[in-house]
Amino acid sequence: MSDSDETLLDRPIWSALTTSQRHLAEGGPRALRYPVDMTPFADVPDMSAASFAALGDLLSGTQVAALFTPEAVDVPAGFKLVLAGPCEQMIGSPADSPLGDAEIVELGAADVPAMMALTDLTKPGPFAARTHELGTFLGIRAGGALVAMAGERMKPGKFTEMTAVCVHPDHRGRGYAQALLAAVGRQIEARGEIPFLHVFSSNASAIALYQRQGMTIRRRLYVTALMKQE
């Protein structure tokens, strides 16, 4: 399987942790996860009891394992379900979008408190203290405050996931999300990689936005977040 084989995207977490982000992987052949202060994402190579037992061994206390899988997961014994639902995996190069007078800036460690505050408010998906280390994050400020952002997360082979696309409610309708998505996509392609993203199937407005920018739905995946049963 080559690094540009789209089948890597069928299990993006497992593929990322066994290719471009293998240096971040915690676990072994039966279960892998990212460091918990980066993201709760984890995966198993199959749905066997042995694999889920290994996944359970990686979790402690209230830690959550979030999986992206081709089929819905039947919650095995020893776990409780936190969240489950379908998402659309979309791929392609987001078209450029005019931004007006706003400036796109690169975000770093000093911006983490503002990034976490914005994601806490807008709920684009999990964002932790070290999520920004997974790739380049870009943002837009207004009056000195971070009001929009987007960045990179999973990197299966030559594919890079765009993530944390969010805009403060007081600054929506100005094209910030489209402009940031396009900018993140350009930086991914400049490295010879291919942009993709995930969006919950129920988020029709976001799917329509991404389609207007030229992205296409590749396939449906299933998001399952699990905790160990107390």
C-alpha atoms as one frame of an Amber mdcrd trajectory, in Angstrom:
protein
   0.000   0.000   0.000   1.481   3.349  -1.015   1.345   6.475   1.168  -1.129
   7.994  -1.307  -3.488   4.990  -1.411  -6.954   6.270  -0.469  -7.755   3.056
   1.399  -5.578   4.481   4.193  -8.506   6.824   4.843 -10.907   3.973   5.605
  -9.272   3.739   9.051  -7.607   7.147   9.295  -6.532   6.932  12.937  -4.876
   3.527  12.629  -3.306   4.539   9.326  -1.904   7.790  10.760  -0.449   6.063
  13.815   1.259   3.432  11.665   2.598   5.834   8.990   3.340   9.569   9.235
   2.502   9.887  12.950   3.874   6.570  14.172   6.253   8.509  16.437   3.200
   9.637  18.448   1.600   6.202  18.793   1.021   4.712  22.228   0.106   1.043
  22.550   0.920  -2.006  20.481  -0.259  -4.228  17.623  -3.739  -4.686  19.111
  -4.542  -1.050  19.970  -3.014   2.370  19.365  -3.823   5.870  20.526  -2.483
   9.407  20.388  -1.185  11.004  23.601  -4.277  11.998  25.571  -3.191  15.648
  25.841  -3.242  15.825  22.029  -6.490  14.065  21.153  -8.635  11.166  22.415
  -8.354   9.366  19.068  -7.548   5.666  19.179  -8.137   2.602  17.040  -7.862
  -1.163  16.857  -6.964  -3.266  13.801 -10.154  -5.356  14.086 -13.257  -5.752
  16.213 -11.978  -8.760  18.178 -12.286  -9.121  21.931  -8.484  -9.206  22.173
  -8.177  -5.860  20.419 -10.759  -4.171  22.623  -9.104  -5.656  25.705  -5.858
  -4.031  24.558  -7.690  -0.758  24.010  -9.074  -0.945  27.535  -5.564  -1.461
  28.877  -4.580   1.911  27.369  -7.345   3.771  29.218  -7.456   4.835  32.833
 -10.029   6.669  34.913 -12.385   8.743  32.790 -10.204   8.748  29.658 -12.137
   8.429  26.394 -11.135   6.564  23.245 -12.681   8.025  20.082 -12.627   5.766
  17.014 -13.324   6.479  13.318 -14.269   3.186  11.648 -15.794   2.008   8.348
 -18.660   0.274  10.147 -20.577   1.099  13.301 -19.011  -0.346  16.457 -20.952
  -2.677  18.724 -19.952  -1.574  22.211 -18.140  -4.521  23.771 -18.416  -5.654
  27.362 -16.314  -3.593  29.716 -17.001  -0.297  27.933 -19.732   2.307  27.995
 -20.761   4.453  25.075 -20.042   8.182  25.272 -20.943   9.209  21.716 -21.785
   7.500  18.438 -22.804   8.787  15.036 -21.996   8.802  11.339 -19.719  11.354
   9.721 -18.848  12.188   6.149 -15.234  12.005   5.081 -14.588  14.684   2.470
 -11.525  15.084   0.279 -10.165  17.677  -2.115  -8.686  21.136  -2.364 -10.868
  23.899  -0.884 -11.147  26.780  -3.342  -9.639  30.133  -2.427 -12.038  32.565
  -0.798 -11.654  36.371  -0.600 -11.092  37.616   2.924 -11.289  41.399   2.794
  -9.190  43.249   5.349  -8.666  40.415   7.855  -5.237  38.825   8.157  -4.518
  35.117   8.527  -1.749  34.404  11.047   0.026  31.245  12.184  -0.810  30.165
  15.735   1.584  28.637  18.234   2.043  27.552  21.832   1.386  31.042  23.177
  -2.041  30.984  21.534  -3.194  27.725  23.154  -5.371  29.364  25.867  -7.186
  31.418  23.203  -7.492  28.396  20.912  -8.969  26.283  23.707 -11.381  29.071
  24.678 -12.592  29.374  21.071 -13.042  25.612  20.655 -14.795  25.373  24.036
 -17.252  27.991  22.783 -17.825  26.663  19.263 -17.455  22.858  19.775 -15.750
  21.879  16.478 -14.482  18.657  18.067 -11.911  17.671  20.665  -9.106  20.176
  21.183  -6.558  19.755  23.970  -3.440  21.473  25.266  -1.138  19.804  22.718
  -3.478  19.446  19.742  -1.670  22.306  18.019   1.473  20.124  17.875  -0.227
  17.803  15.365   0.193  20.330  12.537   0.072  23.966  11.541  -2.865  26.025
  12.849  -3.949  29.314  11.335  -6.192  31.968  12.828  -7.814  35.369  12.430
  -7.845  37.976  15.188 -10.153  40.919  15.712  -9.447  43.537  18.349  -6.568
  41.381  19.565  -8.840  38.375  20.218  -8.756  35.088  18.320 -12.088  34.850
  16.493 -11.517  32.089  13.914  -9.139  29.185  13.383  -8.440  25.983  11.483
  -5.540  23.551  11.365  -4.187  20.063  10.791  -4.622  16.863  12.799  -4.407
  13.259  11.543  -1.777  12.469   8.909  -2.346   9.021   7.365   0.366   8.586
   4.745   0.337  11.479   2.275  -3.087  12.682   3.461  -3.570  15.440   6.046
  -6.816  16.077   7.888  -8.101  19.634   8.248  -9.699  20.228  11.625 -10.924
  22.691  14.271 -12.630  24.901  11.672 -14.450  27.358  13.918 -15.569  30.981
  14.074 -16.741  32.990  17.072 -20.528  33.524  16.842 -20.067  37.320  16.771
 -17.843  37.098  13.680 -19.709  34.664  11.451 -20.892  35.485   7.942 -17.618
  37.136   6.937 -16.074  34.219   5.054 -13.499  33.454   7.747 -14.064  29.683
   7.762 -13.829  29.434   3.975 -10.659  31.525   3.860  -8.965  29.555   6.623
  -9.940  26.221   5.116  -8.472  27.292   1.773  -5.280  28.520   3.439  -4.818
  25.282   5.380  -5.487  23.298   2.202  -2.843  25.272   0.298  -0.190  24.629
   2.923  -1.000  20.899   2.869  -0.741  20.749  -0.912   2.526  22.736  -0.864
   4.055  19.760   0.957   2.786  17.367  -1.714  -0.005  16.068   0.532  -3.767
  15.717   0.018  -6.324  17.533   2.229  -9.349  15.794   3.741 -11.706  16.367
   6.653 -14.524  14.855   8.678 -17.914  16.375   9.403 -20.885  14.844  11.215
 -23.504  13.684   8.730 -26.131  15.785  10.541 -24.211  19.030   9.852 -25.792
  19.744   6.493 -24.713  23.403   6.394 -21.027  22.563   6.849 -21.190  19.786
   4.251 -22.783  22.209   1.780 -20.076  24.810   2.545 -17.281  22.330   1.889
 -18.957  21.148  -1.308 -19.247  24.729  -2.540 -15.508  25.013  -2.040 -14.958
  22.003  -4.263 -14.561  19.162  -1.773 -16.374  15.872  -2.361 -17.699  13.197
  -0.026 -15.403  10.184  -0.211 -17.294   7.874   2.127 -19.199   7.633   5.392
 -17.380   6.655   8.579 -18.650   6.067  12.104 -17.455   7.941  15.168 -17.584
   6.001  18.415 -16.347   7.355  21.753 -15.923   4.820  24.551 -14.960   4.770
  28.229 -14.079   1.829  30.405 -16.980   0.593  32.487 -16.520   1.449  36.137
